Amino acid sequence: MNPSEWFTEQVPGAESAFSLKIKKKLHEEQSPFQFLEIYETETFGNLMVIDGCTMVSTRDNFFYHEMMSHPALFSHPDPKRVWIIGGGDCGTLKEVLKHATVEQAVQIDIDERVTRLAEIYFPELCESNNDPRAELKFIDGIKWVKDAAPNSVDIIIVDSTDPVGPAEGLFGEAFYRDCFNCLSENGILVQQSESALFHLKLIGDMRAAMGNSGLSHLQTLFFPQCLYPSGWWSATLAAKNPLPAFREQDCLDKPFDTVYYNADIHKAAMAQPEFFKKAFSL
């Protein structure tokens, strides 16, 4: 297809690709960490691309941002302190701050340019950036977690790019050990875990690293995300103690709006496909 009319992301090893018809390129730049592009598309609104990979679009970002935040926040019995590692587009931060129990939400993304571009091209995702509970830090998230005090956070959400470049260390056992050390007793780590259809080995390696770190209570949940390879994405919850029970009534009574997430979706997302159960002896 004509690259001046279509943006296409190919998936190495999967022999597949995803394309969006574009109206025009709005911006491009090389930050100190990665190559950033913004497109205006025909049907998905604005599109952010990082190092050639689709990251977020106006049309379908709610699947990812809601599922990376609300399942964990409605599982923890009293989530007050939340860290978002990555998440520079600020969509996950916005969802986290919908919860009145949250007293502090710190977003730690190494690349400030992602956030500054989101403020221009995805302002709806940045509506909570000035919330007094929000704190934006543009530093190394791996170091932030490593230096953190024990029992200093209730939920860590790893809203990262794929495990290459700046995000590679966010998928390793050393990072998970540091998360274990700073999580509170009922603390939960949430890590975006790619596609079970295309990246099953990566999920297996990640789950093993989490378990070896002490975060041995694991739950992978699934949700649609047409912008990402295969259109079917996942997030994995990990905890040092058994995952707290889903606060279903609180979810049913939630005082804020969501587009995709609700109590039924929460429960359905926890169902494990047969091939996944067999792969990990669940």
TALINJO-V113298 format. One record per backbone hydrogen bond with DSSP energy under -0.5 kcal/mol. NH is the residue of the N-H (numbers start at 1). CO is the residue of the C=O. If there is no record, write none. Layout:
[[NH;CO] [NH;CO]]
This chain:
[[5;2] [6;2] [7;20] [8;6] [9;18] [10;8] [11;16] [12;10] [14;11] [15;11] [16;11] [18;9] [20;7] [22;5] [23;40] [24;40] [26;24] [26;38] [27;38] [29;36] [31;29] [31;34] [36;29] [36;34] [37;49] [38;27] [39;47] [40;24] [41;39] [41;45] [42;21] [47;39] [48;56] [49;37] [50;53] [51;35] [53;50] [55;48] [56;48] [58;44] [58;46] [59;44] [61;57] [63;60] [64;60] [65;61] [66;62] [67;63] [68;64] [69;65] [69;66] [70;66] [73;69] [74;70] [75;72] [76;72] [80;78] [82;80] [82;104] [83;155] [84;106] [85;83] [85;157] [86;84] [86;108] [87;159] [90;87] [94;90] [95;91] [96;92] [97;93] [98;95] [99;96] [100;98] [102;99] [103;80] [104;80] [105;133] [106;82] [107;105] [107;135] [108;84] [108;106] [109;107] [109;137] [112;110] [114;111] [115;111] [116;112] [117;113] [118;114] [119;115] [120;116] [121;117] [122;118] [125;122] [126;122] [126;123] [127;124] [129;126] [131;128] [134;131] [135;105] [137;107] [137;135] [139;137] [141;139] [144;140] [145;141] [146;142] [147;143] [148;144] [148;145] [151;181] [151;183] [152;149] [152;182] [153;182] [154;81] [155;81] [156;188] [157;83] [157;155] [158;156] [158;190] [159;85] [159;157] [160;158] [164;162] [167;164] [168;165] [170;167] [171;168] [172;169] [176;172] [177;173] [178;174] [179;175] [180;176] [181;177] [182;178] [183;179] [184;153] [187;184] [188;154] [189;238] [190;156] [191;236] [192;158] [193;234] [199;195] [203;199] [204;200] [205;201] [206;202] [207;203] [208;204] [209;205] [210;206] [211;207] [212;208] [213;209] [214;211] [215;210] [216;214] [217;239] [218;216] [219;237] [221;235] [222;269] [223;233] [225;231] [228;225] [231;228] [232;229] [233;223] [234;194] [235;221] [236;191] [237;219] [238;189] [239;217] [247;74] [248;246] [251;247] [252;248] [253;249] [254;251] [266;262] [267;263] [268;264] [269;265] [270;266] [270;267] [271;268] [273;271] [277;273] [278;274] [279;275] [280;276] [281;277] [281;278] [282;277]]
